[in-house]
Each structure stands twice: as C-alpha cells, then as structure tokens.
Amino acid sequence: MNQHINRQVRLKSRPTGIPQAEHFEIIEEPVPCPTDGQILIRNIFLSVEPAMRGWVSSVANYAEPVSLNTVMRALAVGQIVESYDPGFKPGEYVTGLFGWQNYIVVDASGIQRKVSNNSLPISTALGVLGLNGITAYFGLLEVGMPTPGETVVVSSAAGAVGSCVGQIARIKQCRTVGITGGPEKVRLCRDVFQYDHAIDYRIESLDEALSATCPEGIDIYFDNTGGKISDAVLRHLNIGARVVICGTASIDSWEPTPLGPRVERHLLVNRARMQGFLVFDYQNRYTEALDALTEWVDAGLIHYREDILKGIQQAPGSIAGLYRGENLGKRLIQIAGI
C-alpha cells in the first residue's frame, strides 16, 4: 500500500474570519500502514461544514482548535482497505472524523459507525443520515418541542440542517416558513423541501415577509444564522415561543464580540425560551435518530440534495464557498470512486 500517496489538506495559518483557500496547503505522504488492532480506511467523501470556521479559529469554541500544520478535521465516509480488528472487515463502509485526506489509520474507537443502508448512497452518511440530519432531529424535537399546528421558522432553510428541520416540522404537522438567500434556494425550499412559505432575505423586507407568512406569530425559531435575520424573527415571537440556537453562520468573527439589538425584552414579554445545543450531547441516542430519519427518507417524507465537488484540491476553498452560498444542498468533496 505504501507505493500509493496519501494527499492531506493541512491548516497552514489561522484565519480571523471565514477560512479561505490560502489558509490551507496540500501535502503528500506515504499511505500509513496499520498494525495490530488498527484499520486502514480509504476516504471517498469528505464533508464540508459551517462549523469548520469555529474549528480553525483561535477563539474558544466547543471543540479544541485544529492545530497548525495538521490535517483539517472533517467527517468522512470511506471503505476499509485493511483491518487488524475482528469487528471490521475489508470492503465495509464506515464514517468518522477521518479528516481531509485520502487515507487514515485508526483503531475501532476512531470509527463512529458502519454505513450499512443499502438503498441510499453512502454519501448520505455525511448529510441527511449523518450529523446534519441528527442535528435537525434532536434540535427540533428535543429543544423546539413542536406540537401540531404551530408555526416553525427556519433560517438557512435550504442548508443541510435547515432543510431537514423544515421537513421534520412538516411531519409533525407544523406550518413551516423557511428563510434563505436567492431565487434558486427559494425554489428548493418550496418545491423540494415543501416549506409552506419561503422568504428570500436578500430581496425581501424580513419584517413585512414574516408578518405576511406568520400572521399569528412564531412558535419555534430554528436559528442557524444569528445576526440580522434573527433580530427580525425575534420581533414576531409568540408567548411561550422556543428559539433553538444551532449556528451563527452570519457572524464573520466573534473577536471583538459583534453588537446588535438586545434580545432580553422579547424573551421576557413573550415568556419565550432561547436555548443552544450541540448534537454531541445526544450521542447515546444517535441510533434512534438514524432509524427515524432513514424511515422518513425511504418513505419519501424527507428529501435531500447534495452539492458534490470533485477532487481533494477543491477542499481548501470549499468552506469559503459555503459561506458565499454557492452550494445547493449538503456540500461534499468526492476524492475516490465507490
């Protein structure tokens, strides 16, 4: 195996805002050799996440920053090439934090799970049947606690998490309103993800659009963006509303802390609850979420889209492209055949 090359995308310098291509470099090394108890994995799809901006930042986050001159942290799905662990066999597909690279050697603890759903592409293990779908599931159902007839508003509604949130809310018999940017994403929200209404924040007045689409107010706001979008949504909360803080994609930098309208009055007057959450808090229940999501996808109740870039050379600039809104669906990088 060592006659092959392992191409790795490493963090070269630390950005102050959104990471750009120049913050990374691609280097080549021999493919590592597994020893007793270890597994060699050939990555096929690499994930690109909005959360990666926080992973490479020097500002404190929920995870330790990626160290300089090391492989960029990333979820990936790959195929086992060699295994010296009886629980894993060559040819099986697995997923985990394998990083932006062609090959990785791990022990069993480095593998999140085997990918065994045969009716769907293995790439879905990084999206609708991966952490994105699981995030939507627990964020909406456990933190948002929807009940039939409530109005659910989702920002970044065409994204990998947001699109799933909207469809789960619909399954739970809620009215759904998606906020997104651009006519193509508005079309996706309406025609594919089946939101009752979709708002283009780039061309519409959010206050006016929210008044029109949520005439009886908002019961649940699933917040993927923060910033001005969220400022507008909070003005329309109902009494007893729940605000689910999942992401802050609209904030370029948290140093210095950006200033904006105060939220306390909205929460006080409406007796509303604002709560952040991390999907990792629900690790012991991932199987529950995956079983439900798989059933809904198989039944045609949840639809998904993937935005697949080809080649590991696409990785360095892929996060910046995500924040420019270039992707239509879950952004992935395919670096090998299946």
C-alpha positions as CSV (number, residue, x, y, z in Angstrom):
1,M,0.0,0.0,0.0
2,N,2.9,2.4,0.6
3,Q,3.5,2.7,-3.1
4,H,0.4,4.9,-3.1
5,I,0.3,8.6,-2.0
6,N,-1.8,10.0,0.8
7,R,-2.7,13.6,0.0
8,Q,-3.6,15.6,3.0
9,V,-5.1,19.1,3.4
10,R,-3.4,20.8,6.4
11,L,-4.2,24.0,8.2
12,K,-1.3,26.3,7.3
13,S,-2.3,29.5,9.0
14,R,-5.2,30.6,11.3
15,P,-7.9,32.8,9.8
16,T,-9.5,35.6,11.8
17,G,-12.8,35.2,10.0
18,I,-14.0,32.8,7.4
19,P,-11.2,30.4,6.3
20,Q,-10.0,30.9,2.7
21,A,-8.1,28.6,0.4
22,E,-4.8,30.3,1.3
23,H,-5.1,29.1,4.9
24,F,-4.6,25.5,3.8
25,E,-2.0,23.6,2.0
26,I,-2.0,20.1,0.3
27,I,0.9,17.9,1.1
28,E,1.8,14.3,0.1
29,E,2.9,11.5,2.3
30,P,3.1,7.7,2.0
31,V,-0.1,5.8,2.9
32,P,0.2,4.7,6.5
33,C,0.5,1.1,7.4
34,P,-1.9,-0.4,10.0
35,T,-0.6,-2.6,12.8
36,D,-2.3,-4.9,15.3
37,G,-5.8,-3.6,16.3
38,Q,-5.8,-0.9,13.6
39,I,-7.8,-0.3,10.4
40,L,-6.7,1.4,7.2
41,I,-9.5,3.4,5.6
42,R,-9.7,4.9,2.1
43,N,-11.8,8.0,2.2
44,I,-14.4,8.5,-0.5
45,F,-16.5,11.5,0.5
46,L,-15.3,14.4,2.7
47,S,-17.7,16.7,4.5
48,V,-17.7,20.5,4.4
49,E,-19.4,22.1,7.5
50,P,-20.2,25.7,8.5
51,A,-18.8,24.6,11.9
52,M,-15.3,24.3,10.4
53,R,-14.9,28.0,10.7
54,G,-15.1,27.6,14.5
55,W,-12.8,24.6,14.4
56,V,-9.9,26.6,12.9
57,S,-10.4,29.7,14.9
58,S,-8.2,30.8,17.8
59,V,-11.3,31.9,19.7
60,A,-12.6,29.4,22.3
61,N,-15.2,27.0,20.9
62,Y,-16.9,23.8,21.9
63,A,-14.0,21.8,20.4
64,E,-10.3,22.3,20.6
65,P,-9.0,24.3,17.6
66,V,-7.3,22.3,14.8
67,S,-3.6,22.7,15.3
68,L,-1.5,24.4,12.7
69,N,0.3,22.1,10.2
70,T,-2.1,19.2,11.0
71,V,-4.8,17.6,8.8
72,M,-8.0,19.5,8.7
73,R,-10.6,17.9,11.0
74,A,-13.6,16.7,9.0
75,L,-16.2,14.0,8.9
76,A,-15.7,11.5,6.1
77,V,-17.1,8.2,4.8
78,G,-14.7,5.6,3.4
79,Q,-14.1,2.0,2.7
80,I,-11.9,-0.3,4.9
81,V,-8.8,-1.4,2.9
82,E,-7.0,-3.5,5.6
83,S,-8.2,-4.5,9.1
84,Y,-6.5,-6.0,12.0
85,D,-9.6,-5.7,14.2
86,P,-12.0,-8.6,14.2
87,G,-15.0,-6.2,14.3
88,F,-14.3,-4.7,10.9
89,K,-13.7,-6.3,7.5
90,P,-12.1,-5.0,4.3
91,G,-14.8,-3.7,2.0
92,E,-17.1,-2.3,4.7
93,Y,-18.0,1.3,4.6
94,V,-17.5,3.4,7.7
95,T,-17.7,7.0,8.9
96,G,-15.9,9.1,11.4
97,L,-13.7,12.2,11.9
98,F,-11.2,10.9,9.3
99,G,-10.1,14.4,8.1
100,W,-9.4,15.9,4.7
101,Q,-7.1,13.2,3.4
102,N,-7.1,10.1,1.2
103,Y,-6.2,7.5,3.8
104,I,-6.2,7.2,7.6
105,V,-5.3,4.5,10.1
106,V,-7.5,4.3,13.2
107,D,-8.4,1.9,15.9
108,A,-12.1,0.9,16.5
109,S,-12.7,3.9,18.7
110,G,-12.0,6.2,15.7
111,I,-14.9,4.9,13.8
112,Q,-18.3,6.4,14.5
113,R,-20.3,3.6,12.8
114,K,-20.6,1.3,9.9
115,V,-22.6,2.6,6.9
116,S,-25.0,-0.2,6.0
117,N,-28.1,1.3,4.5
118,N,-28.0,-0.2,1.0
119,S,-30.9,1.7,-0.5
120,L,-29.3,5.1,-0.3
121,P,-25.9,6.4,-1.4
122,I,-23.1,6.2,1.2
123,S,-22.7,10.0,0.9
124,T,-25.9,10.4,2.9
125,A,-24.0,9.2,5.9
126,L,-22.5,12.7,6.0
127,G,-25.7,14.6,5.4
128,V,-29.3,13.7,5.9
129,L,-28.3,10.3,7.6
130,G,-25.4,11.8,9.3
131,L,-24.7,14.6,11.8
132,N,-26.7,17.1,9.8
133,G,-29.9,15.1,10.0
134,I,-29.2,14.1,13.6
135,T,-28.7,17.7,14.5
136,A,-32.1,18.6,12.9
137,Y,-33.8,15.8,14.6
138,F,-32.7,16.5,18.2
139,G,-32.6,20.3,17.8
140,L,-36.2,20.5,16.7
141,L,-37.8,17.6,18.6
142,E,-35.9,17.9,21.9
143,V,-35.2,21.6,22.2
144,G,-38.0,23.1,20.0
145,M,-40.7,20.6,21.2
146,P,-43.1,21.2,18.3
147,T,-46.8,20.4,18.6
148,P,-49.3,20.2,15.6
149,G,-50.5,23.5,14.2
150,E,-47.5,25.5,15.5
151,T,-45.5,27.8,13.2
152,V,-41.9,26.9,12.8
153,V,-39.4,29.4,11.1
154,V,-36.0,28.1,10.0
155,S,-33.1,30.2,8.9
156,S,-30.6,28.8,6.3
157,A,-33.6,26.8,5.4
158,A,-32.1,25.2,2.2
159,G,-29.0,24.1,4.0
160,A,-28.2,20.5,5.1
161,V,-29.6,21.0,8.6
162,G,-32.3,23.6,7.9
163,S,-33.9,21.6,5.0
164,C,-34.2,18.6,7.3
165,V,-35.6,20.7,10.2
166,G,-38.4,22.1,7.9
167,Q,-39.4,18.6,6.7
168,I,-39.4,17.1,10.2
169,A,-41.6,20.0,11.3
170,R,-43.9,19.3,8.5
171,I,-44.0,15.6,9.5
172,K,-45.0,16.8,13.0
173,Q,-47.9,18.8,11.4
174,C,-46.5,22.2,11.8
175,R,-46.7,25.2,9.5
176,T,-43.2,25.9,8.1
177,V,-41.6,29.1,6.9
178,G,-38.0,29.0,5.5
179,I,-35.6,31.9,5.2
180,T,-33.0,31.6,2.6
181,G,-31.0,33.6,0.0
182,G,-31.6,33.6,-3.7
183,P,-34.4,32.5,-6.1
184,E,-32.9,29.0,-6.7
185,K,-32.9,28.3,-2.9
186,V,-36.4,29.7,-2.5
187,R,-37.5,27.3,-5.2
188,L,-35.8,24.4,-3.5
189,C,-37.5,25.3,-0.2
190,R,-40.9,25.4,-1.8
191,D,-40.7,22.6,-4.4
192,V,-38.4,20.1,-2.9
193,F,-38.3,20.6,0.9
194,Q,-42.0,21.5,0.9
195,Y,-42.0,24.6,3.1
196,D,-45.4,26.3,3.3
197,H,-43.6,29.6,2.6
198,A,-40.1,30.6,1.7
199,I,-38.6,34.1,2.2
200,D,-35.6,35.5,0.2
201,Y,-33.9,37.6,2.8
202,R,-31.7,39.2,0.1
203,I,-34.6,41.0,-1.6
204,E,-37.5,41.0,0.8
205,S,-38.1,43.0,3.9
206,L,-38.0,40.4,6.6
207,D,-40.4,42.2,8.9
208,E,-43.0,42.5,6.2
209,A,-42.5,39.0,4.9
210,L,-42.7,37.5,8.4
211,S,-45.9,39.5,9.1
212,A,-47.4,38.1,5.9
213,T,-46.4,34.5,6.3
214,C,-46.7,34.3,10.1
215,P,-49.8,36.4,10.8
216,E,-50.4,34.6,14.1
217,G,-46.7,34.8,15.2
218,I,-43.9,32.3,15.5
219,D,-43.9,29.4,17.9
220,I,-40.5,27.9,17.1
221,Y,-37.5,29.6,15.5
222,F,-34.6,27.2,14.5
223,D,-31.7,29.6,14.3
224,N,-28.8,28.6,12.0
225,T,-27.5,32.2,11.3
226,G,-27.8,34.7,14.1
227,G,-27.4,38.3,13.1
228,K,-29.9,40.5,11.4
229,I,-32.1,37.6,10.3
230,S,-32.6,36.5,13.9
231,D,-33.1,40.1,15.1
232,A,-36.1,40.3,12.7
233,V,-37.5,36.9,13.7
234,L,-37.4,37.6,17.4
235,R,-39.8,40.6,16.9
236,H,-42.5,38.1,15.9
237,L,-42.3,35.5,18.7
238,N,-45.5,34.2,20.3
239,I,-46.0,33.8,24.0
240,G,-44.2,30.6,25.0
241,A,-42.0,30.5,21.9
242,R,-38.9,28.4,21.7
243,V,-35.7,29.6,20.0
244,V,-33.3,26.9,19.1
245,I,-29.7,28.1,18.7
246,C,-28.0,25.8,16.3
247,G,-25.5,28.0,14.4
248,T,-24.3,31.6,13.8
249,A,-23.4,31.4,10.1
250,S,-24.0,35.2,9.5
251,I,-21.4,36.3,12.0
252,D,-18.0,36.7,10.3
253,S,-16.0,37.0,13.5
254,W,-16.5,36.8,17.3
255,E,-13.5,38.9,18.1
256,P,-14.3,41.5,19.0
257,T,-17.8,40.5,20.0
258,P,-20.3,41.9,17.5
259,L,-23.0,44.2,18.9
260,G,-26.7,44.1,18.0
261,P,-30.2,44.5,19.3
262,R,-30.8,43.2,22.8
263,V,-33.0,40.1,23.0
264,E,-34.0,40.1,26.7
265,R,-37.2,42.2,26.2
266,H,-38.5,39.8,23.5
267,L,-37.9,36.8,25.7
268,L,-39.3,38.5,28.8
269,V,-42.5,39.9,27.3
270,N,-43.3,36.7,25.4
271,R,-42.1,34.3,28.2
272,A,-40.0,32.7,25.4
273,R,-37.1,30.3,25.8
274,M,-33.8,30.6,23.9
275,Q,-31.5,27.5,24.2
276,G,-28.3,26.5,22.5
277,F,-27.5,22.8,21.9
278,L,-24.8,20.6,20.5
279,V,-25.6,17.4,18.7
280,F,-22.8,15.6,20.6
281,D,-24.9,15.9,23.8
282,Y,-27.2,13.2,22.2
283,Q,-24.5,10.7,21.2
284,N,-26.1,7.8,23.2
285,R,-29.3,8.3,21.1
286,Y,-27.9,8.6,17.6
287,T,-29.4,5.2,16.6
288,E,-32.9,6.5,17.5
289,A,-32.5,9.5,15.2
290,L,-30.9,7.5,12.3
291,D,-33.7,4.9,12.5
292,A,-36.4,7.6,12.2
293,L,-34.6,9.6,9.5
294,T,-34.0,6.5,7.4
295,E,-37.7,5.6,7.7
296,W,-38.7,9.1,6.6
297,V,-36.3,9.2,3.7
298,D,-37.3,5.8,2.5
299,A,-41.0,6.8,2.7
300,G,-40.4,10.0,0.7
301,L,-41.2,12.3,3.6
302,I,-37.7,13.8,3.7
303,H,-35.9,14.9,0.5
304,Y,-32.3,15.9,0.3
305,R,-29.9,17.5,-2.1
306,E,-26.1,17.1,-2.3
307,D,-23.5,19.6,-3.8
308,I,-20.5,17.4,-4.7
309,L,-17.2,18.9,-5.6
310,K,-14.7,16.5,-7.3
311,G,-11.1,16.1,-6.1
312,I,-9.2,16.9,-2.9
313,Q,-7.8,20.0,-4.5
314,Q,-11.3,21.5,-4.0
315,A,-11.1,21.3,-0.2
316,P,-9.1,24.4,0.7
317,G,-11.6,26.8,-0.8
318,S,-14.8,24.9,0.0
319,I,-15.6,26.5,3.4
320,A,-15.5,30.0,1.9
321,G,-17.7,28.9,-0.9
322,L,-20.2,27.5,1.6
323,Y,-20.4,30.9,3.3
324,R,-20.9,32.6,-0.1
325,G,-23.9,30.4,-0.5
326,E,-22.6,28.6,-3.6
327,N,-23.9,25.2,-2.6
328,L,-27.4,23.8,-3.3
329,G,-27.6,21.1,-0.7
330,K,-25.1,19.3,1.5
331,R,-21.6,20.2,0.4
332,L,-19.3,17.2,-0.1
333,I,-16.0,16.5,-1.7
334,Q,-15.6,13.2,-3.6
335,I,-12.0,12.1,-3.7
336,A,-12.3,8.4,-4.7
337,G,-14.7,6.0,-6.5
338,I,-17.1,3.8,-4.6
